[in-house]
């Protein structure tokens, strides 16, 4: 398994999902990724995803984008 830094992972997610602001947060279970829909994105309204799993983050954001079409 290849490990990448948090900053590289956040940059990759931001490039793939430009309508969201990404960050990390230390939680009880380790470090989690946080995605918050930004003002002016394709869909309006607050939408927040918190998960420690990058693949789950991607799936969730793709599902949200596809449900808005």
C-alpha positions as CSV (number, residue, x, y, z in Angstrom):
1,X,0.0,0.0,0.0
2,X,1.4,3.4,-1.0
3,X,1.1,6.1,1.7
4,X,0.8,9.7,0.5
5,X,0.9,12.9,2.6
6,X,-2.2,14.6,3.8
7,X,-1.4,17.7,1.7
8,X,-1.0,15.7,-1.5
9,X,-4.2,13.8,-0.8
10,X,-6.1,17.1,-0.2
11,X,-4.7,18.6,-3.4
12,X,-5.8,15.6,-5.4
13,X,-9.3,15.7,-3.9
14,X,-9.5,19.5,-4.5
15,X,-8.5,19.0,-8.1
16,X,-11.1,16.3,-8.6
17,X,-13.9,18.1,-6.7
18,X,-13.3,21.9,-7.1
19,X,-16.7,22.8,-5.5
20,X,-15.5,21.6,-2.1
21,X,-13.0,22.8,0.6
22,X,-11.0,19.9,2.0
23,X,-9.2,19.6,5.3
24,X,-8.1,17.1,7.9
25,X,-9.1,16.8,11.5
26,X,-7.7,14.7,14.3
27,X,-10.6,12.5,15.7
28,X,-10.9,9.8,18.3
29,X,-10.2,7.3,15.6
30,X,-7.2,9.0,14.0
31,X,-7.3,11.6,11.3
32,X,-10.4,12.2,9.2
33,X,-10.9,13.9,5.9
34,X,-13.5,16.7,5.8
35,X,-15.2,18.0,2.7
36,X,-17.5,21.1,2.8
37,X,-19.4,22.3,-0.2
38,X,-18.2,25.8,-1.0
39,X,-20.4,28.8,-1.8
40,X,-20.8,29.1,-5.6
41,X,-20.4,25.4,-6.3
42,X,-22.7,23.7,-8.8
43,X,-25.1,22.7,-6.0
44,X,-26.2,25.1,-3.3
45,X,-26.6,24.4,0.4
46,X,-24.5,23.0,3.2
47,X,-23.1,19.5,2.6
48,X,-20.3,18.1,4.8
49,X,-18.6,14.7,4.6
50,X,-16.4,13.4,7.4
51,X,-14.6,10.1,6.9
52,X,-11.1,8.6,7.5
53,X,-11.3,6.7,4.2
54,X,-10.3,8.6,1.0
55,X,-12.1,6.1,-1.2
56,X,-15.3,6.5,0.8
57,X,-14.9,10.3,0.5
58,X,-14.6,10.0,-3.3
59,X,-17.7,7.7,-3.6
60,X,-19.8,9.9,-1.4
61,X,-18.9,13.1,-3.3
62,X,-19.5,11.4,-6.7
63,X,-22.9,10.1,-5.5
64,X,-23.8,13.7,-4.4
65,X,-22.7,15.2,-7.7
66,X,-24.6,12.5,-9.7
67,X,-27.8,12.9,-7.7
68,X,-27.9,16.7,-8.5
69,X,-27.9,16.1,-12.3
